[in-house]
Amino acid sequence: MKIDEVNSKGLEVEWNVTIPSNQVDIELKKKYQEISINAKIPGFRQGKVPIEIIKKRYSRSVLPDVLDGLVNKTLREEVTKRKIKPSVQPKVEIKSFEEGKDLIFNVSFQTMPEVPVIDFKNIEIEKSNLKVSESDIQNTLDEIAKKHERFSPLKNKRKSKMTDLILFDYEGKIDGKKFQNGSGKDETVVLGSNKYIPGYEDQMVGMEIDESREINVKFPEDYRDKKIANKKAKFFIKVKDIQEKVSKIEIDNKLAEELGEKDIISLKTKVEERMKNDFNQLSNLKMRRELSEKLLTNYNFEIPTKMVDEELVFLKQQSKDKKDAELKKLALRRVKLGLIINSVSEQNKINIDDSDLTKAVVEEARRHPGREKEVVEFYKSNPAMMSNLRGIALEEKVMGFIINSCTKKNKDCTMDDLFKSNFLKEEKETISKNKKEKKK
């Protein structure tokens, strides 16, 4: 075998490879002999078919198969011998290949870069520690009380209005016929909650206790039960009770009990624990983002452009609303950070074991409340997705290792102080947006 180096500048590698005809013929002969053992051709006994006939019949499928085998084997052995790590799949261009002649092909690829060894002690990040005050806890309790729904019987008989809690029976018909799950007794709904299909709750406004009414609705096109989707229906409704929403809820033992706590002291303790948990999650996220920024800014090395190109293709598929320049910048950051993480993993022998993978699956399942078992089964039955999760788990483990190893500057702060950090800009904007939508 002969290899001529065409290019070896930086991360670029390009070879012209020649595999002698005798080596090609050996591989072709092996393949034809394998086929001849089981080939069934009229006029010949199994295993006794002449090689020339086997060649005529199977050469079209054998030649590409042998070609792939020879190219892959040659490249695998050569990069291993030279201790080269291709960053992406090598590009192969066949120059000449036919039986009885040399196999000649060109191969080009980019190698993995040499990532500098990082002294973690030289990296300083800020570690935020929660400073809890009574006013913080009180403000949170005020928010809980505002969001909490409590209803009380009507003091004076009146017609139903939005925000009332209605107890009612109903019977539905489509084209004059009852349908599955179309009737119910002692159902409850808060008018304006949009629990039912559009128009349903609106037509229950203005009803009195013991009043019956016929309402007309149309099921949405995307309704979960396809049999009744996009169909008109009549519902015969009888209101059995109306309760009005309590406008101001006191922060007391009654509120605590309605929220599943023993008393107000227990509720305050739970609130403080939740605040600490939320704070720690955000603080860790801030540290991770600050660390990522310092790794990307302070450690420079050549980046394989083809890895960036592949990442860009992936990002374009996932984020069709973002501009190319923005996606290219993000692709470069992701590739560079990934290379640093892999390098730290190799240098410090950080690996993912079964317990790490199990933890990653559990964490992913928690993000989908009520569908935990479904998520776990999905990953168990999808090796490709499990492999992707393994990469995420490795990144988490390596970043945790670096954070634990680097120098930290402690700073006491409140939740509001924490959100002043630019590293939590996205989360702050999301919270502000949600608050605006709730006010509407």
C-alpha positions as a Markdown table, in Angstrom:
| # | Residue | x | y | z |
|---|---|---|---|---|
| 1 | Met | 0.0 | 0.0 | 0.0 |
| 2 | Lys | 1.2 | 3.5 | -0.8 |
| 3 | Ile | 0.1 | 6.8 | 0.8 |
| 4 | Asp | 1.1 | 10.2 | -0.6 |
| 5 | Glu | 0.4 | 13.2 | 1.7 |
| 6 | Val | -1.2 | 15.9 | -0.4 |
| 7 | Asn | -2.0 | 18.2 | 2.5 |
| 8 | Ser | -1.1 | 18.2 | 6.2 |
| 9 | Lys | -1.4 | 21.8 | 7.3 |
| 10 | Gly | -3.0 | 22.5 | 10.6 |
| 11 | Leu | -6.0 | 20.3 | 11.1 |
| 12 | Glu | -6.3 | 19.5 | 7.4 |
| 13 | Val | -5.2 | 16.0 | 6.2 |
| 14 | Glu | -5.4 | 14.8 | 2.6 |
| 15 | Trp | -3.9 | 11.6 | 1.2 |
| 16 | Asn | -3.8 | 9.8 | -2.2 |
| 17 | Val | -3.9 | 6.1 | -1.4 |
| 18 | Thr | -3.0 | 3.3 | -3.7 |
| 19 | Ile | -3.8 | -0.3 | -2.8 |
| 20 | Pro | -2.0 | -2.8 | -5.0 |
| 21 | Ser | -4.1 | -5.0 | -7.4 |
| 22 | Asn | -2.9 | -8.2 | -5.8 |
| 23 | Gln | -4.3 | -7.1 | -2.5 |
| 24 | Val | -7.6 | -6.1 | -4.2 |
| 25 | Asp | -7.7 | -9.5 | -6.0 |
| 26 | Ile | -7.3 | -11.4 | -2.7 |
| 27 | Glu | -10.3 | -9.7 | -1.2 |
| 28 | Leu | -12.4 | -10.2 | -4.3 |
| 29 | Lys | -11.5 | -13.9 | -4.4 |
| 30 | Lys | -12.4 | -14.3 | -0.8 |
| 31 | Lys | -15.8 | -12.7 | -1.4 |
| 32 | Tyr | -16.5 | -14.8 | -4.5 |
| 33 | Gln | -15.6 | -18.0 | -2.7 |
| 34 | Glu | -17.9 | -17.1 | 0.2 |
| 35 | Ile | -20.8 | -16.7 | -2.3 |
| 36 | Ser | -20.0 | -19.9 | -4.2 |
| 37 | Ile | -20.4 | -22.0 | -1.1 |
| 38 | Asn | -24.2 | -21.2 | -0.9 |
| 39 | Ala | -25.0 | -20.1 | -4.4 |
| 40 | Lys | -27.8 | -22.0 | -6.1 |
| 41 | Ile | -27.5 | -21.8 | -9.9 |
| 42 | Pro | -29.4 | -24.2 | -12.3 |
| 43 | Gly | -27.2 | -26.8 | -13.8 |
| 44 | Phe | -24.6 | -26.8 | -10.9 |
| 45 | Arg | -24.5 | -28.5 | -7.6 |
| 46 | Gln | -24.4 | -26.2 | -4.6 |
| 47 | Gly | -20.7 | -25.3 | -3.8 |
| 48 | Lys | -19.5 | -26.5 | -7.2 |
| 49 | Val | -20.3 | -23.4 | -9.3 |
| 50 | Pro | -17.2 | -22.2 | -11.2 |
| 51 | Ile | -15.8 | -18.9 | -10.0 |
| 52 | Glu | -16.1 | -17.3 | -13.4 |
| 53 | Ile | -19.8 | -17.8 | -13.4 |
| 54 | Ile | -20.1 | -16.4 | -9.9 |
| 55 | Lys | -18.1 | -13.3 | -11.0 |
| 56 | Lys | -20.5 | -12.7 | -14.0 |
| 57 | Arg | -23.6 | -13.0 | -11.8 |
| 58 | Tyr | -22.5 | -11.2 | -8.6 |
| 59 | Ser | -19.7 | -8.8 | -9.6 |
| 60 | Arg | -22.1 | -5.7 | -9.5 |
| 61 | Ser | -22.8 | -6.3 | -5.8 |
| 62 | Val | -19.4 | -7.7 | -4.8 |
| 63 | Leu | -17.3 | -4.9 | -6.2 |
| 64 | Pro | -18.9 | -2.0 | -4.1 |
| 65 | Asp | -18.9 | -4.3 | -1.0 |
| 66 | Val | -15.2 | -5.1 | -1.3 |
| 67 | Leu | -14.4 | -1.4 | -2.2 |
| 68 | Asp | -16.1 | -0.2 | 1.1 |
| 69 | Gly | -14.4 | -2.9 | 3.1 |
| 70 | Leu | -10.9 | -2.1 | 1.7 |
| 71 | Val | -11.3 | 1.7 | 2.1 |
| 72 | Asn | -12.7 | 1.5 | 5.6 |
| 73 | Lys | -10.1 | -1.1 | 6.8 |
| 74 | Thr | -7.2 | 0.9 | 5.3 |
| 75 | Leu | -8.3 | 4.2 | 6.9 |
| 76 | Arg | -9.0 | 2.6 | 10.2 |
| 77 | Glu | -5.6 | 1.0 | 10.4 |
| 78 | Glu | -3.8 | 4.1 | 9.1 |
| 79 | Val | -5.3 | 6.6 | 11.5 |
| 80 | Thr | -4.7 | 4.2 | 14.4 |
| 81 | Lys | -1.1 | 3.6 | 13.4 |
| 82 | Arg | -0.5 | 7.4 | 13.1 |
| 83 | Lys | -2.5 | 8.2 | 16.2 |
| 84 | Ile | -4.7 | 10.5 | 14.3 |
| 85 | Lys | -8.3 | 11.3 | 15.5 |
| 86 | Pro | -10.6 | 12.5 | 12.6 |
| 87 | Ser | -13.0 | 15.1 | 13.8 |
| 88 | Val | -15.7 | 14.1 | 11.3 |
| 89 | Gln | -16.3 | 11.3 | 8.8 |
| 90 | Pro | -13.5 | 11.4 | 6.2 |
| 91 | Lys | -14.5 | 12.3 | 2.6 |
| 92 | Val | -13.4 | 9.6 | 0.1 |
| 93 | Glu | -13.2 | 10.0 | -3.6 |
| 94 | Ile | -12.5 | 6.9 | -5.7 |
| 95 | Lys | -10.1 | 7.6 | -8.6 |
| 96 | Ser | -9.7 | 4.1 | -10.0 |
| 97 | Phe | -11.2 | 0.7 | -9.1 |
| 98 | Glu | -11.7 | -2.4 | -11.2 |
| 99 | Glu | -10.8 | -6.0 | -11.1 |
| 100 | Gly | -7.1 | -6.7 | -11.9 |
| 101 | Lys | -6.0 | -3.1 | -11.3 |
| 102 | Asp | -4.8 | -1.0 | -8.3 |
| 103 | Leu | -7.4 | 0.7 | -6.1 |
| 104 | Ile | -6.7 | 4.4 | -6.0 |
| 105 | Phe | -8.6 | 6.9 | -3.9 |
| 106 | Asn | -8.3 | 10.3 | -2.4 |
| 107 | Val | -9.2 | 10.9 | 1.3 |
| 108 | Ser | -9.5 | 14.2 | 3.1 |
| 109 | Phe | -10.6 | 15.0 | 6.7 |
| 110 | Gln | -9.9 | 17.3 | 9.6 |
| 111 | Thr | -8.3 | 16.0 | 12.8 |
| 112 | Met | -9.2 | 16.8 | 16.4 |
| 113 | Pro | -7.3 | 19.8 | 17.7 |
| 114 | Glu | -4.9 | 19.9 | 20.6 |
| 115 | Val | -6.8 | 21.4 | 23.4 |
| 116 | Pro | -4.6 | 23.1 | 26.0 |
| 117 | Val | -4.5 | 21.6 | 29.5 |
| 118 | Ile | -6.5 | 23.8 | 31.8 |
| 119 | Asp | -5.5 | 24.8 | 35.3 |
| 120 | Phe | -8.8 | 25.1 | 37.0 |
| 121 | Lys | -7.4 | 27.0 | 40.0 |
| 122 | Asn | -6.8 | 30.0 | 37.6 |
| 123 | Ile | -10.5 | 30.2 | 36.8 |
| 124 | Glu | -12.6 | 32.2 | 39.3 |
| 125 | Ile | -16.4 | 32.2 | 39.2 |
| 126 | Glu | -18.9 | 33.8 | 41.6 |
| 127 | Lys | -20.9 | 31.5 | 43.9 |
| 128 | Ser | -24.1 | 33.1 | 45.1 |
| 129 | Asn | -25.4 | 32.3 | 48.5 |
| 130 | Leu | -29.1 | 33.0 | 49.4 |
| 131 | Lys | -29.8 | 35.8 | 51.8 |
| 132 | Val | -33.4 | 35.2 | 53.0 |
| 133 | Ser | -35.3 | 37.9 | 54.8 |
| 134 | Glu | -38.8 | 37.8 | 56.4 |
| 135 | Ser | -40.0 | 40.2 | 53.8 |
| 136 | Asp | -38.9 | 37.8 | 51.0 |
| 137 | Ile | -41.0 | 35.0 | 52.6 |
| 138 | Gln | -43.9 | 37.3 | 53.2 |
| 139 | Asn | -43.9 | 38.5 | 49.5 |
| 140 | Thr | -43.9 | 34.9 | 48.4 |
| 141 | Leu | -46.8 | 34.1 | 50.7 |
| 142 | Asp | -48.7 | 37.2 | 49.3 |
| 143 | Glu | -48.2 | 35.8 | 45.8 |
| 144 | Ile | -49.5 | 32.4 | 46.9 |
| 145 | Ala | -52.6 | 33.9 | 48.5 |
| 146 | Lys | -53.3 | 36.0 | 45.3 |
| 147 | Lys | -53.1 | 32.9 | 43.1 |
| 148 | His | -55.0 | 30.6 | 45.5 |
| 149 | Glu | -58.7 | 30.0 | 44.7 |
| 150 | Arg | -61.3 | 29.7 | 47.5 |
| 151 | Phe | -65.0 | 29.7 | 47.0 |
| 152 | Ser | -67.9 | 30.4 | 49.4 |
| 153 | Pro | -71.7 | 29.9 | 49.1 |
| 154 | Leu | -73.7 | 32.9 | 47.8 |
| 155 | Lys | -74.9 | 35.3 | 50.5 |
| 156 | Asn | -77.6 | 36.6 | 48.3 |
| 157 | Lys | -79.2 | 34.6 | 45.4 |
| 158 | Arg | -78.0 | 35.8 | 42.0 |
| 159 | Lys | -77.2 | 34.7 | 38.5 |
| 160 | Ser | -73.8 | 33.1 | 37.7 |
| 161 | Lys | -70.9 | 35.2 | 36.5 |
| 162 | Met | -67.3 | 34.7 | 35.4 |
| 163 | Thr | -65.0 | 33.4 | 38.2 |
| 164 | Asp | -67.9 | 31.6 | 39.9 |
| 165 | Leu | -67.6 | 27.9 | 40.8 |
| 166 | Ile | -70.5 | 26.0 | 39.3 |
| 167 | Leu | -71.8 | 22.6 | 40.3 |
| 168 | Phe | -73.9 | 21.1 | 37.5 |
| 169 | Asp | -75.3 | 18.1 | 35.6 |
| 170 | Tyr | -75.1 | 17.9 | 31.8 |
| 171 | Glu | -76.2 | 15.7 | 28.9 |
| 172 | Gly | -74.9 | 16.2 | 25.4 |
| 173 | Lys | -76.3 | 15.1 | 22.0 |
| 174 | Ile | -74.9 | 15.2 | 18.5 |
| 175 | Asp | -77.6 | 15.1 | 15.7 |
| 176 | Gly | -80.1 | 14.3 | 18.4 |
| 177 | Lys | -78.2 | 11.3 | 19.7 |
| 178 | Lys | -76.2 | 10.8 | 22.9 |
| 179 | Phe | -72.5 | 10.1 | 22.5 |
| 180 | Gln | -69.8 | 8.5 | 24.6 |
| 181 | Asn | -68.6 | 10.5 | 27.6 |
| 182 | Gly | -71.2 | 13.1 | 26.7 |
| 183 | Ser | -73.0 | 13.3 | 30.0 |
| 184 | Gly | -72.1 | 13.7 | 33.7 |
| 185 | Lys | -73.4 | 14.5 | 37.1 |
| 186 | Asp | -72.0 | 16.8 | 39.9 |
| 187 | Glu | -69.4 | 18.3 | 37.6 |
| 188 | Thr | -67.6 | 21.5 | 38.6 |
| 189 | Val | -66.1 | 24.3 | 36.6 |
| 190 | Val | -64.8 | 27.8 | 37.4 |
| 191 | Leu | -66.4 | 30.0 | 34.7 |
| 192 | Gly | -63.6 | 31.6 | 32.6 |
| 193 | Ser | -61.1 | 28.8 | 33.4 |
| 194 | Asn | -61.4 | 27.4 | 29.8 |
| 195 | Lys | -61.7 | 23.9 | 31.2 |
| 196 | Tyr | -64.3 | 23.1 | 28.5 |
| 197 | Ile | -64.4 | 23.7 | 24.8 |
| 198 | Pro | -64.8 | 27.3 | 23.5 |
| 199 | Gly | -68.2 | 28.8 | 24.1 |
| 200 | Tyr | -69.3 | 26.2 | 26.7 |
| 201 | Glu | -68.5 | 28.2 | 29.9 |
| 202 | Asp | -69.6 | 31.5 | 28.3 |
| 203 | Gln | -73.1 | 30.2 | 27.8 |
| 204 | Met | -73.3 | 29.2 | 31.5 |
| 205 | Val | -73.1 | 32.8 | 32.6 |
| 206 | Gly | -76.4 | 34.3 | 33.8 |
| 207 | Met | -77.9 | 31.1 | 35.2 |
| 208 | Glu | -79.5 | 30.6 | 38.6 |
| 209 | Ile | -79.4 | 27.6 | 41.0 |
| 210 | Asp | -81.8 | 24.9 | 39.8 |
| 211 | Glu | -82.1 | 26.5 | 36.3 |
| 212 | Ser | -81.8 | 24.4 | 33.2 |
| 213 | Arg | -80.5 | 25.6 | 29.8 |
| 214 | Glu | -79.6 | 24.3 | 26.4 |
| 215 | Ile | -76.3 | 25.4 | 25.0 |
| 216 | Asn | -74.9 | 25.0 | 21.5 |
| 217 | Val | -71.2 | 24.4 | 20.9 |
| 218 | Lys | -68.9 | 23.0 | 18.2 |
| 219 | Phe | -66.0 | 20.7 | 19.0 |
| 220 | Pro | -62.6 | 21.9 | 17.7 |
| 221 | Glu | -61.0 | 20.3 | 14.7 |
| 222 | Asp | -58.1 | 19.1 | 16.8 |
| 223 | Tyr | -60.3 | 17.6 | 19.6 |
| 224 | Arg | -58.8 | 14.6 | 21.2 |
| 225 | Asp | -61.8 | 12.3 | 20.3 |
| 226 | Lys | -61.6 | 12.3 | 16.5 |
| 227 | Lys | -65.2 | 10.8 | 16.3 |
| 228 | Ile | -66.7 | 14.1 | 17.5 |
| 229 | Ala | -64.0 | 16.5 | 16.4 |
| 230 | Asn | -65.4 | 19.5 | 14.3 |
| 231 | Lys | -69.1 | 18.4 | 15.1 |
| 232 | Lys | -71.9 | 20.6 | 16.5 |
| 233 | Ala | -73.4 | 19.5 | 19.8 |
| 234 | Lys | -76.2 | 20.5 | 22.1 |
| 235 | Phe | -75.8 | 20.2 | 25.9 |
| 236 | Phe | -78.6 | 20.3 | 28.4 |
| 237 | Ile | -77.3 | 21.8 | 31.6 |
| 238 | Lys | -78.8 | 22.0 | 35.1 |
| 239 | Val | -77.0 | 24.2 | 37.6 |
| 240 | Lys | -77.2 | 22.7 | 41.1 |
| 241 | Asp | -75.1 | 25.2 | 43.1 |
| 242 | Ile | -73.1 | 28.5 | 42.6 |
| 243 | Gln | -70.3 | 29.6 | 44.8 |
| 244 | Glu | -68.4 | 32.9 | 44.5 |
| 245 | Lys | -64.7 | 33.4 | 44.5 |
| 246 | Val | -63.3 | 34.9 | 47.7 |
| 247 | Ser | -61.7 | 38.2 | 46.8 |
| 248 | Lys | -59.1 | 38.4 | 49.6 |
| 249 | Ile | -57.5 | 35.4 | 51.2 |
| 250 | Glu | -55.8 | 35.8 | 54.6 |
| 251 | Ile | -52.4 | 34.2 | 55.1 |
| 252 | Asp | -53.3 | 31.9 | 58.0 |
| 253 | Asn | -53.7 | 28.3 | 59.1 |
| 254 | Lys | -56.8 | 27.8 | 56.9 |
| 255 | Leu | -54.8 | 28.7 | 53.8 |
| 256 | Ala | -51.9 | 26.4 | 54.9 |
| 257 | Glu | -54.3 | 23.5 | 55.4 |
| 258 | Glu | -55.9 | 24.1 | 51.9 |
| 259 | Leu | -52.4 | 23.9 | 50.5 |
| 260 | Gly | -51.8 | 20.6 | 52.2 |
| 261 | Glu | -49.7 | 21.9 | 55.1 |
| 262 | Lys | -50.3 | 21.5 | 58.9 |
| 263 | Asp | -50.3 | 25.2 | 59.8 |
| 264 | Ile | -48.9 | 28.5 | 58.7 |
| 265 | Ile | -45.5 | 27.8 | 60.3 |
| 266 | Ser | -45.2 | 24.6 | 58.3 |
| 267 | Leu | -46.2 | 26.6 | 55.1 |
| 268 | Lys | -43.5 | 29.2 | 55.8 |
| 269 | Thr | -40.9 | 26.5 | 56.2 |
| 270 | Lys | -42.0 | 24.9 | 53.0 |
| 271 | Val | -41.8 | 28.3 | 51.2 |
| 272 | Glu | -38.3 | 28.9 | 52.5 |
| 273 | Glu | -37.2 | 25.4 | 51.4 |
| 274 | Arg | -38.6 | 26.0 | 47.9 |
| 275 | Met | -37.0 | 29.4 | 47.7 |
| 276 | Lys | -33.6 | 27.9 | 48.6 |
| 277 | Asn | -34.1 | 25.1 | 46.1 |
| 278 | Asp | -35.0 | 27.5 | 43.3 |
| 279 | Phe | -32.2 | 29.8 | 44.2 |
| 280 | Asn | -29.6 | 26.9 | 44.2 |
| 281 | Gln | -30.8 | 25.8 | 40.8 |
| 282 | Leu | -30.5 | 29.3 | 39.3 |
| 283 | Ser | -27.2 | 29.9 | 41.1 |
| 284 | Asn | -25.7 | 26.7 | 39.7 |
| 285 | Leu | -27.0 | 27.6 | 36.2 |
| 286 | Lys | -25.4 | 31.1 | 36.6 |
| 287 | Met | -22.0 | 29.5 | 37.6 |
| 288 | Arg | -22.2 | 27.1 | 34.7 |
| 289 | Arg | -22.8 | 29.8 | 32.2 |
| 290 | Glu | -20.1 | 32.0 | 33.7 |
| 291 | Leu | -17.7 | 29.1 | 33.5 |
| 292 | Ser | -18.6 | 28.3 | 29.9 |
| 293 | Glu | -18.0 | 31.9 | 29.0 |
| 294 | Lys | -14.6 | 31.9 | 30.6 |
| 295 | Leu | -13.6 | 28.6 | 29.0 |
| 296 | Leu | -14.6 | 29.9 | 25.6 |
| 297 | Thr | -12.9 | 33.3 | 26.0 |
| 298 | Asn | -9.7 | 32.3 | 27.7 |
| 299 | Tyr | -8.7 | 29.1 | 25.9 |
| 300 | Asn | -8.0 | 29.3 | 22.2 |
| 301 | Phe | -7.2 | 26.6 | 19.7 |
| 302 | Glu | -8.0 | 25.7 | 16.1 |
| 303 | Ile | -11.6 | 24.6 | 15.6 |
| 304 | Pro | -12.4 | 22.0 | 12.9 |
| 305 | Thr | -14.6 | 23.9 | 10.5 |
| 306 | Lys | -16.3 | 20.8 | 9.3 |
| 307 | Met | -17.6 | 20.1 | 12.8 |
| 308 | Val | -19.0 | 23.6 | 12.9 |
| 309 | Asp | -20.7 | 23.0 | 9.5 |
| 310 | Glu | -22.3 | 19.8 | 10.7 |
| 311 | Glu | -23.5 | 21.5 | 13.9 |
| 312 | Leu | -24.9 | 24.4 | 11.9 |
| 313 | Val | -26.9 | 22.0 | 9.7 |
| 314 | Phe | -28.4 | 20.5 | 12.9 |
| 315 | Leu | -29.2 | 23.9 | 14.5 |
| 316 | Lys | -30.9 | 25.1 | 11.3 |
| 317 | Gln | -33.2 | 22.1 | 11.5 |
| 318 | Gln | -34.0 | 22.9 | 15.1 |
| 319 | Ser | -34.3 | 26.7 | 14.9 |
| 320 | Lys | -35.8 | 27.8 | 11.7 |
| 321 | Asp | -36.7 | 31.3 | 13.1 |
| 322 | Lys | -33.1 | 32.3 | 13.8 |
| 323 | Lys | -30.7 | 34.1 | 11.4 |
| 324 | Asp | -27.8 | 32.2 | 9.8 |
| 325 | Ala | -25.2 | 34.5 | 11.4 |
| 326 | Glu | -26.7 | 33.9 | 14.9 |
| 327 | Leu | -26.8 | 30.1 | 14.3 |
| 328 | Lys | -23.2 | 30.0 | 13.0 |
| 329 | Lys | -22.0 | 31.8 | 16.1 |
| 330 | Leu | -23.9 | 29.4 | 18.3 |
| 331 | Ala | -22.6 | 26.4 | 16.3 |
| 332 | Leu | -19.0 | 27.6 | 16.8 |
| 333 | Arg | -19.5 | 28.1 | 20.6 |
| 334 | Arg | -21.1 | 24.6 | 21.0 |
| 335 | Val | -18.4 | 22.8 | 19.1 |
| 336 | Lys | -15.6 | 24.6 | 21.0 |
| 337 | Leu | -17.2 | 24.0 | 24.4 |
| 338 | Gly | -17.8 | 20.3 | 23.4 |
| 339 | Leu | -14.1 | 19.9 | 22.4 |
| 340 | Ile | -13.0 | 21.4 | 25.8 |
| 341 | Ile | -15.4 | 19.1 | 27.7 |
| 342 | Asn | -14.1 | 16.0 | 25.8 |
| 343 | Ser | -10.5 | 17.0 | 26.5 |
| 344 | Val | -11.2 | 17.5 | 30.2 |
| 345 | Ser | -13.0 | 14.2 | 30.3 |
| 346 | Glu | -10.0 | 12.3 | 28.7 |
| 347 | Gln | -7.4 | 14.1 | 30.8 |
| 348 | Asn | -9.2 | 13.4 | 34.1 |
| 349 | Lys | -10.6 | 10.0 | 33.2 |
| 350 | Ile | -14.2 | 11.1 | 33.7 |
| 351 | Asn | -16.6 | 8.5 | 32.3 |
| 352 | Ile | -20.3 | 7.9 | 32.4 |
| 353 | Asp | -21.4 | 4.7 | 34.2 |
| 354 | Asp | -24.8 | 3.1 | 34.5 |
| 355 | Ser | -25.8 | 5.1 | 37.6 |
| 356 | Asp | -25.0 | 8.4 | 35.8 |
| 357 | Leu | -27.1 | 7.3 | 32.8 |
| 358 | Thr | -30.0 | 6.3 | 35.1 |
| 359 | Lys | -29.8 | 9.6 | 36.8 |
| 360 | Ala | -30.0 | 11.4 | 33.5 |
| 361 | Val | -33.1 | 9.4 | 32.4 |
| 362 | Val | -34.8 | 10.2 | 35.7 |
| 363 | Glu | -34.0 | 13.9 | 35.4 |
| 364 | Glu | -35.4 | 13.9 | 31.8 |
| 365 | Ala | -38.5 | 12.0 | 33.0 |
| 366 | Arg | -39.1 | 14.7 | 35.7 |
| 367 | Arg | -39.4 | 17.3 | 33.1 |
| 368 | His | -42.6 | 15.6 | 31.8 |
| 369 | Pro | -44.9 | 15.3 | 34.9 |
| 370 | Gly | -47.5 | 12.5 | 34.5 |
| 371 | Arg | -45.5 | 10.8 | 31.7 |
| 372 | Glu | -42.5 | 9.6 | 33.6 |
| 373 | Lys | -42.9 | 5.9 | 32.7 |
| 374 | Glu | -43.5 | 6.8 | 29.0 |
| 375 | Val | -40.2 | 8.8 | 28.9 |
| 376 | Val | -38.2 | 6.1 | 30.6 |
| 377 | Glu | -39.5 | 3.5 | 28.1 |
| 378 | Phe | -38.8 | 5.8 | 25.2 |
| 379 | Tyr | -35.1 | 6.0 | 26.1 |
| 380 | Lys | -34.9 | 2.3 | 26.8 |
| 381 | Ser | -36.2 | 1.4 | 23.4 |
| 382 | Asn | -34.2 | 4.1 | 21.5 |
| 383 | Pro | -30.4 | 3.5 | 21.5 |
| 384 | Ala | -29.7 | 6.6 | 19.5 |
| 385 | Met | -31.5 | 8.8 | 21.9 |
| 386 | Met | -29.9 | 7.1 | 24.9 |
| 387 | Ser | -26.5 | 7.7 | 23.3 |
| 388 | Asn | -27.5 | 11.4 | 22.9 |
| 389 | Leu | -28.5 | 11.5 | 26.6 |
| 390 | Arg | -25.1 | 9.9 | 27.5 |
| 391 | Gly | -23.4 | 12.9 | 25.9 |
| 392 | Ile | -25.6 | 15.3 | 27.9 |
| 393 | Ala | -24.8 | 13.4 | 31.1 |
| 394 | Leu | -21.0 | 13.5 | 30.4 |
| 395 | Glu | -21.2 | 17.2 | 29.8 |
| 396 | Glu | -23.1 | 17.7 | 33.1 |
| 397 | Lys | -20.5 | 15.6 | 35.0 |
| 398 | Val | -17.5 | 17.3 | 33.5 |
| 399 | Met | -18.9 | 20.8 | 34.1 |
| 400 | Gly | -19.7 | 19.8 | 37.7 |
| 401 | Phe | -16.1 | 18.6 | 38.0 |
| 402 | Ile | -14.7 | 21.9 | 36.7 |
| 403 | Ile | -17.0 | 24.0 | 39.0 |
| 404 | Asn | -15.9 | 22.0 | 42.0 |
| 405 | Ser | -12.2 | 22.4 | 41.0 |
| 406 | Cys | -12.1 | 26.1 | 40.2 |
| 407 | Thr | -11.7 | 29.0 | 42.5 |
| 408 | Lys | -15.0 | 30.4 | 43.8 |
| 409 | Lys | -15.8 | 33.9 | 45.1 |
| 410 | Asn | -18.7 | 33.7 | 47.6 |
| 411 | Lys | -21.4 | 36.4 | 47.5 |
| 412 | Asp | -24.6 | 36.7 | 49.6 |
| 413 | Cys | -27.5 | 37.9 | 47.7 |
| 414 | Thr | -31.3 | 37.8 | 47.4 |
| 415 | Met | -33.3 | 36.2 | 44.5 |
| 416 | Asp | -33.7 | 39.7 | 43.0 |
| 417 | Asp | -29.9 | 40.3 | 43.2 |
| 418 | Leu | -29.3 | 37.0 | 41.5 |
| 419 | Phe | -31.5 | 38.0 | 38.6 |
| 420 | Lys | -29.4 | 41.1 | 38.0 |
| 421 | Ser | -26.7 | 38.8 | 36.5 |
| 422 | Asn | -26.5 | 38.8 | 32.7 |
| 423 | Phe | -26.1 | 35.1 | 32.8 |
| 424 | Leu | -29.7 | 34.7 | 33.9 |
| 425 | Lys | -31.1 | 37.2 | 31.4 |
| 426 | Glu | -33.2 | 34.6 | 29.6 |
| 427 | Glu | -34.8 | 33.4 | 32.8 |
| 428 | Lys | -35.6 | 37.0 | 33.9 |
| 429 | Glu | -37.2 | 37.8 | 30.6 |
| 430 | Thr | -39.3 | 34.7 | 30.7 |
| 431 | Ile | -40.6 | 35.5 | 34.2 |
| 432 | Ser | -41.4 | 39.1 | 33.2 |
| 433 | Lys | -43.2 | 37.9 | 30.1 |
| 434 | Asn | -45.3 | 35.4 | 32.2 |
| 435 | Lys | -46.2 | 38.1 | 34.7 |
| 436 | Lys | -47.4 | 40.4 | 31.9 |
| 437 | Glu | -49.5 | 37.6 | 30.3 |
| 438 | Lys | -51.2 | 36.9 | 33.7 |
| 439 | Lys | -52.1 | 40.5 | 34.2 |
| 440 | Lys | -53.9 | 40.4 | 30.8 |
